């Protein structure tokens, strides 16, 4: 290990050395914000139940033959309500529109022309399916195995008397 590498490794251990992580002073607060239209949108967090339902509803809408011309925010809201057993007041087209904006910012879905209909890109659909399968099959299985207490072999007392 050279002196330069050793110095960089020591700086990275310090919590106050944020500038070491970003090359050429490109700090995280200077990164561009994602804006769709005039709305700043947040990220997609699949740890939240709402976004999981949205992604699963999108997959269902994209693969169903009845939605060959795309889907609207109302279609998405109806599908999410079916998956989550929510009332229309809890998840309506307005929230679905915001969720679609978040997915548009990540290039997972796109608008069809100047209409109010959306469609998923091929790569976006693959990414959504991969994330859902990975979360539901692999990660849940690993977490469930990890959370069960391991059988600890304890020595048994012998019943022989001295």
C-alpha atoms as an extended CHARMM CRD file, in Angstrom:
* protein
*
       162  EXT
         1         1  UNK       CA              0.0000000000        0.0000000000        0.0000000000  PROA      1               0.0000000000
         2         2  UNK       CA              1.4390000000        3.3570000000       -1.0060000000  PROA      2               0.0000000000
         3         3  UNK       CA              1.5010000000        6.4100000000        1.2440000000  PROA      3               0.0000000000
         4         4  UNK       CA             -1.2440000000        8.0420000000       -0.8360000000  PROA      4               0.0000000000
         5         5  UNK       CA             -3.5330000000        5.0000000000       -0.5220000000  PROA      5               0.0000000000
         6         6  UNK       CA             -2.8400000000        4.7660000000        3.2100000000  PROA      6               0.0000000000
         7         7  UNK       CA             -3.6950000000        8.4560000000        3.6610000000  PROA      7               0.0000000000
         8         8  UNK       CA             -6.9240000000        8.0930000000        1.6680000000  PROA      8               0.0000000000
         9         9  UNK       CA             -7.9380000000        5.0590000000        3.7360000000  PROA      9               0.0000000000
        10        10  UNK       CA             -7.3180000000        6.9650000000        6.9660000000  PROA      10              0.0000000000
        11        11  UNK       CA             -9.3530000000        9.9540000000        5.7390000000  PROA      11              0.0000000000
        12        12  UNK       CA            -12.2820000000        7.7220000000        4.7870000000  PROA      12              0.0000000000
        13        13  UNK       CA            -12.5060000000        6.4370000000        8.3440000000  PROA      13              0.0000000000
        14        14  UNK       CA            -13.1560000000        9.9590000000        9.6070000000  PROA      14              0.0000000000
        15        15  UNK       CA            -16.8660000000       10.8600000000        9.5940000000  PROA      15              0.0000000000
        16        16  UNK       CA            -16.0920000000       14.5370000000        8.8930000000  PROA      16              0.0000000000
        17        17  UNK       CA            -14.3280000000       13.7280000000        5.6330000000  PROA      17              0.0000000000
        18        18  UNK       CA            -17.2870000000       13.8740000000        3.2770000000  PROA      18              0.0000000000
        19        19  UNK       CA            -15.2560000000       15.5450000000        0.5460000000  PROA      19              0.0000000000
        20        20  UNK       CA            -13.1430000000       12.3850000000        0.2460000000  PROA      20              0.0000000000
        21        21  UNK       CA            -16.1580000000       10.4550000000       -1.0210000000  PROA      21              0.0000000000
        22        22  UNK       CA            -17.0600000000       12.8390000000       -3.8470000000  PROA      22              0.0000000000
        23        23  UNK       CA            -14.5300000000       13.4410000000       -6.6190000000  PROA      23              0.0000000000
        24        24  UNK       CA            -13.6340000000       17.0240000000       -7.5780000000  PROA      24              0.0000000000
        25        25  UNK       CA            -15.8740000000       18.6180000000       -4.9680000000  PROA      25              0.0000000000
        26        26  UNK       CA            -19.1400000000       17.2540000000       -6.3950000000  PROA      26              0.0000000000
        27        27  UNK       CA            -20.9740000000       17.1870000000       -3.0870000000  PROA      27              0.0000000000
        28        28  UNK       CA            -24.2750000000       15.3740000000       -2.7810000000  PROA      28              0.0000000000
        29        29  UNK       CA            -26.2540000000       18.5550000000       -2.1160000000  PROA      29              0.0000000000
        30        30  UNK       CA            -25.1900000000       19.9000000000       -5.5190000000  PROA      30              0.0000000000
        31        31  UNK       CA            -26.5980000000       16.9670000000       -7.4620000000  PROA      31              0.0000000000
        32        32  UNK       CA            -29.5810000000       17.8610000000       -9.6710000000  PROA      32              0.0000000000
        33        33  UNK       CA            -33.0630000000       17.3800000000       -8.2830000000  PROA      33              0.0000000000
        34        34  UNK       CA            -35.5330000000       15.2700000000      -10.1950000000  PROA      34              0.0000000000
        35        35  UNK       CA            -38.3390000000       17.3860000000      -11.6110000000  PROA      35              0.0000000000
        36        36  UNK       CA            -41.2180000000       16.1080000000      -13.7290000000  PROA      36              0.0000000000
        37        37  UNK       CA            -43.1830000000       18.9840000000      -15.2030000000  PROA      37              0.0000000000
        38        38  UNK       CA            -43.2070000000       21.5600000000      -12.3960000000  PROA      38              0.0000000000
        39        39  UNK       CA            -43.2260000000       19.0350000000       -9.5480000000  PROA      39              0.0000000000
        40        40  UNK       CA            -40.1750000000       17.9320000000       -7.5870000000  PROA      40              0.0000000000
        41        41  UNK       CA            -40.6180000000       14.2400000000       -6.9280000000  PROA      41              0.0000000000
        42        42  UNK       CA            -39.1260000000       11.9030000000       -4.3640000000  PROA      42              0.0000000000
        43        43  UNK       CA            -37.6000000000        8.5150000000       -4.7950000000  PROA      43              0.0000000000
        44        44  UNK       CA            -39.1280000000        5.0820000000       -5.0020000000  PROA      44              0.0000000000
        45        45  UNK       CA            -38.8730000000        3.1950000000       -1.7300000000  PROA      45              0.0000000000
        46        46  UNK       CA            -40.0550000000       -0.4070000000       -2.0140000000  PROA      46              0.0000000000
        47        47  UNK       CA            -39.8630000000       -0.7460000000        1.7560000000  PROA      47              0.0000000000
        48        48  UNK       CA            -43.0610000000        1.3190000000        1.8920000000  PROA      48              0.0000000000
        49        49  UNK       CA            -46.2400000000       -0.6800000000        1.3830000000  PROA      49              0.0000000000
        50        50  UNK       CA            -47.7880000000        1.9410000000       -0.9050000000  PROA      50              0.0000000000
        51        51  UNK       CA            -44.9540000000        1.8050000000       -3.4440000000  PROA      51              0.0000000000
        52        52  UNK       CA            -44.9440000000       -2.0070000000       -3.3540000000  PROA      52              0.0000000000
        53        53  UNK       CA            -48.6520000000       -2.0020000000       -4.1700000000  PROA      53              0.0000000000
        54        54  UNK       CA            -48.0910000000        0.5490000000       -6.9490000000  PROA      54              0.0000000000
        55        55  UNK       CA            -45.3210000000       -1.5000000000       -8.5360000000  PROA      55              0.0000000000
        56        56  UNK       CA            -47.3210000000       -4.7340000000       -8.2960000000  PROA      56              0.0000000000
        57        57  UNK       CA            -50.3690000000       -2.9730000000       -9.7610000000  PROA      57              0.0000000000
        58        58  UNK       CA            -48.2490000000       -1.6130000000      -12.6090000000  PROA      58              0.0000000000
        59        59  UNK       CA            -46.9520000000       -5.0640000000      -13.4100000000  PROA      59              0.0000000000
        60        60  UNK       CA            -50.5230000000       -6.3840000000      -13.4610000000  PROA      60              0.0000000000
        61        61  UNK       CA            -51.6750000000       -3.5260000000      -15.7290000000  PROA      61              0.0000000000
        62        62  UNK       CA            -48.7410000000       -3.9040000000      -18.1110000000  PROA      62              0.0000000000
        63        63  UNK       CA            -49.1620000000       -7.6190000000      -18.6590000000  PROA      63              0.0000000000
        64        64  UNK       CA            -52.9740000000       -7.6660000000      -18.8740000000  PROA      64              0.0000000000
        65        65  UNK       CA            -54.2980000000       -7.8950000000      -22.4030000000  PROA      65              0.0000000000
        66        66  UNK       CA            -57.2090000000       -5.5190000000      -21.7310000000  PROA      66              0.0000000000
        67        67  UNK       CA            -54.8450000000       -2.5740000000      -21.2380000000  PROA      67              0.0000000000
        68        68  UNK       CA            -53.1110000000       -2.8340000000      -24.6240000000  PROA      68              0.0000000000
        69        69  UNK       CA            -53.4780000000        0.9100000000      -25.2290000000  PROA      69              0.0000000000
        70        70  UNK       CA            -51.8790000000        1.7990000000      -21.9220000000  PROA      70              0.0000000000
        71        71  UNK       CA            -53.5220000000        2.7130000000      -18.6310000000  PROA      71              0.0000000000
        72        72  UNK       CA            -54.6320000000        5.8370000000      -16.8150000000  PROA      72              0.0000000000
        73        73  UNK       CA            -54.1040000000        7.0080000000      -13.2530000000  PROA      73              0.0000000000
        74        74  UNK       CA            -57.6590000000        5.8660000000      -12.4890000000  PROA      74              0.0000000000
        75        75  UNK       CA            -56.8380000000        2.3470000000      -13.7010000000  PROA      75              0.0000000000
        76        76  UNK       CA            -53.7420000000        2.3180000000      -11.4900000000  PROA      76              0.0000000000
        77        77  UNK       CA            -55.6860000000        3.6100000000       -8.4750000000  PROA      77              0.0000000000
        78        78  UNK       CA            -58.3500000000        0.9270000000       -8.9140000000  PROA      78              0.0000000000
        79        79  UNK       CA            -55.7180000000       -1.8100000000       -9.1620000000  PROA      79              0.0000000000
        80        80  UNK       CA            -53.8610000000       -0.5370000000       -6.0670000000  PROA      80              0.0000000000
        81        81  UNK       CA            -57.1200000000       -0.4560000000       -4.1070000000  PROA      81              0.0000000000
        82        82  UNK       CA            -57.8000000000       -4.0630000000       -5.1280000000  PROA      82              0.0000000000
        83        83  UNK       CA            -54.3590000000       -5.1330000000       -3.8830000000  PROA      83              0.0000000000
        84        84  UNK       CA            -54.4160000000       -3.1320000000       -0.6670000000  PROA      84              0.0000000000
        85        85  UNK       CA            -58.1090000000       -3.3280000000        0.3120000000  PROA      85              0.0000000000
        86        86  UNK       CA            -58.2750000000        0.4520000000        0.6330000000  PROA      86              0.0000000000
        87        87  UNK       CA            -61.1850000000        2.7890000000        0.0500000000  PROA      87              0.0000000000
        88        88  UNK       CA            -61.1810000000        5.3170000000       -2.7870000000  PROA      88              0.0000000000
        89        89  UNK       CA            -60.6750000000        8.1110000000       -0.2580000000  PROA      89              0.0000000000
        90        90  UNK       CA            -57.4000000000        6.5020000000        0.8690000000  PROA      90              0.0000000000
        91        91  UNK       CA            -55.8630000000        5.9660000000       -2.5840000000  PROA      91              0.0000000000
        92        92  UNK       CA            -57.4270000000        7.7760000000       -5.5030000000  PROA      92              0.0000000000
        93        93  UNK       CA            -56.3620000000        8.9340000000       -8.9540000000  PROA      93              0.0000000000
        94        94  UNK       CA            -54.6200000000       11.9940000000       -7.5360000000  PROA      94              0.0000000000
        95        95  UNK       CA            -52.1680000000        9.9070000000       -5.4860000000  PROA      95              0.0000000000
        96        96  UNK       CA            -51.7610000000        7.5350000000       -8.4070000000  PROA      96              0.0000000000
        97        97  UNK       CA            -50.7840000000       10.5020000000      -10.6060000000  PROA      97              0.0000000000
        98        98  UNK       CA            -48.0860000000       11.5100000000       -8.1290000000  PROA      98              0.0000000000
        99        99  UNK       CA            -46.7720000000        7.9410000000       -7.9750000000  PROA      99              0.0000000000
       100       100  UNK       CA            -46.7350000000        7.8180000000      -11.7730000000  PROA      100             0.0000000000
       101       101  UNK       CA            -44.6980000000       11.0370000000      -11.7770000000  PROA      101             0.0000000000
       102       102  UNK       CA            -42.1340000000        9.3970000000       -9.5170000000  PROA      102             0.0000000000
       103       103  UNK       CA            -41.9620000000        6.4110000000      -11.8510000000  PROA      103             0.0000000000
       104       104  UNK       CA            -41.7180000000        8.7010000000      -14.8930000000  PROA      104             0.0000000000
       105       105  UNK       CA            -38.7400000000       10.4400000000      -13.2880000000  PROA      105             0.0000000000
       106       106  UNK       CA            -36.9740000000        7.0700000000      -13.0950000000  PROA      106             0.0000000000
       107       107  UNK       CA            -37.9230000000        6.2170000000      -16.7290000000  PROA      107             0.0000000000
       108       108  UNK       CA            -39.9640000000        3.2310000000      -15.6330000000  PROA      108             0.0000000000
       109       109  UNK       CA            -43.1870000000        4.4690000000      -17.2170000000  PROA      109             0.0000000000
       110       110  UNK       CA            -43.8230000000        7.0970000000      -19.8720000000  PROA      110             0.0000000000
       111       111  UNK       CA            -46.7870000000        8.9840000000      -21.2220000000  PROA      111             0.0000000000
       112       112  UNK       CA            -48.3050000000        7.9340000000      -24.5140000000  PROA      112             0.0000000000
       113       113  UNK       CA            -48.1430000000       11.0770000000      -26.6450000000  PROA      113             0.0000000000
       114       114  UNK       CA            -50.1760000000       13.9790000000      -25.3060000000  PROA      114             0.0000000000
       115       115  UNK       CA            -52.7660000000       11.7180000000      -23.6920000000  PROA      115             0.0000000000
       116       116  UNK       CA            -53.3880000000       10.8730000000      -20.0600000000  PROA      116             0.0000000000
       117       117  UNK       CA            -52.4170000000        7.2780000000      -20.7090000000  PROA      117             0.0000000000
       118       118  UNK       CA            -49.1820000000        5.6650000000      -19.6090000000  PROA      118             0.0000000000
       119       119  UNK       CA            -47.1680000000        2.6420000000      -20.6250000000  PROA      119             0.0000000000
       120       120  UNK       CA            -44.1820000000        0.9390000000      -19.1270000000  PROA      120             0.0000000000
       121       121  UNK       CA            -40.9070000000        0.7510000000      -20.9650000000  PROA      121             0.0000000000
       122       122  UNK       CA            -39.5300000000       -2.7310000000      -21.5460000000  PROA      122             0.0000000000
       123       123  UNK       CA            -36.5400000000       -2.0840000000      -19.3030000000  PROA      123             0.0000000000
       124       124  UNK       CA            -38.7950000000       -0.5150000000      -16.6560000000  PROA      124             0.0000000000
       125       125  UNK       CA            -41.0760000000       -3.5450000000      -16.6270000000  PROA      125             0.0000000000
       126       126  UNK       CA            -38.0760000000       -5.8830000000      -16.3320000000  PROA      126             0.0000000000
       127       127  UNK       CA            -36.6850000000       -3.8040000000      -13.4650000000  PROA      127             0.0000000000
       128       128  UNK       CA            -40.0280000000       -3.7900000000      -11.5970000000  PROA      128             0.0000000000
       129       129  UNK       CA            -40.4940000000       -7.5440000000      -11.9760000000  PROA      129             0.0000000000
       130       130  UNK       CA            -36.9020000000       -8.1980000000      -10.9050000000  PROA      130             0.0000000000
       131       131  UNK       CA            -37.2550000000       -6.0250000000       -7.7990000000  PROA      131             0.0000000000
       132       132  UNK       CA            -40.5420000000       -7.6030000000       -6.7620000000  PROA      132             0.0000000000
       133       133  UNK       CA            -39.2580000000      -11.1420000000       -7.2730000000  PROA      133             0.0000000000
       134       134  UNK       CA            -36.0000000000      -10.3580000000       -5.4960000000  PROA      134             0.0000000000
       135       135  UNK       CA            -37.8020000000       -8.7970000000       -2.5360000000  PROA      135             0.0000000000
       136       136  UNK       CA            -40.5970000000      -11.3760000000       -2.2250000000  PROA      136             0.0000000000
       137       137  UNK       CA            -38.5770000000      -14.5220000000       -2.8550000000  PROA      137             0.0000000000
       138       138  UNK       CA            -34.9100000000      -14.0140000000       -2.0280000000  PROA      138             0.0000000000
       139       139  UNK       CA            -34.7710000000      -11.2710000000        0.5890000000  PROA      139             0.0000000000
       140       140  UNK       CA            -37.8000000000      -12.4470000000        2.5880000000  PROA      140             0.0000000000
       141       141  UNK       CA            -36.4070000000      -15.9810000000        2.6700000000  PROA      141             0.0000000000
       142       142  UNK       CA            -33.0230000000      -14.7560000000        3.8650000000  PROA      142             0.0000000000
       143       143  UNK       CA            -34.5320000000      -12.5350000000        6.5370000000  PROA      143             0.0000000000
       144       144  UNK       CA            -36.8470000000      -15.2630000000        7.7910000000  PROA      144             0.0000000000
       145       145  UNK       CA            -33.9490000000      -17.7050000000        8.0750000000  PROA      145             0.0000000000
       146       146  UNK       CA            -31.8700000000      -15.0980000000        9.8190000000  PROA      146             0.0000000000
       147       147  UNK       CA            -34.5980000000      -14.1570000000       12.3090000000  PROA      147             0.0000000000
       148       148  UNK       CA            -35.2490000000      -17.6800000000       13.5790000000  PROA      148             0.0000000000
       149       149  UNK       CA            -33.0730000000      -18.4030000000       16.5590000000  PROA      149             0.0000000000
       150       150  UNK       CA            -30.3400000000      -20.8950000000       15.8800000000  PROA      150             0.0000000000
       151       151  UNK       CA            -30.4320000000      -24.1380000000       17.7770000000  PROA      151             0.0000000000
       152       152  UNK       CA            -27.7350000000      -23.8240000000       20.3680000000  PROA      152             0.0000000000
       153       153  UNK       CA            -26.2150000000      -27.0850000000       21.4150000000  PROA      153             0.0000000000
       154       154  UNK       CA            -25.9840000000      -27.0140000000       25.1670000000  PROA      154             0.0000000000
       155       155  UNK       CA            -24.0250000000      -29.6000000000       27.0530000000  PROA      155             0.0000000000
       156       156  UNK       CA            -26.2380000000      -31.9620000000       28.9540000000  PROA      156             0.0000000000
       157       157  UNK       CA            -25.5310000000      -32.7670000000       32.5440000000  PROA      157             0.0000000000
       158       158  UNK       CA            -24.5350000000      -36.3020000000       33.1120000000  PROA      158             0.0000000000
       159       159  UNK       CA            -26.5310000000      -38.2060000000       35.6610000000  PROA      159             0.0000000000
       160       160  UNK       CA            -23.5890000000      -40.0600000000       37.1070000000  PROA      160             0.0000000000
       161       161  UNK       CA            -22.8030000000      -39.3760000000       40.7110000000  PROA      161             0.0000000000
       162       162  UNK       CA            -19.3770000000      -39.4370000000       42.1990000000  PROA      162             0.0000000000
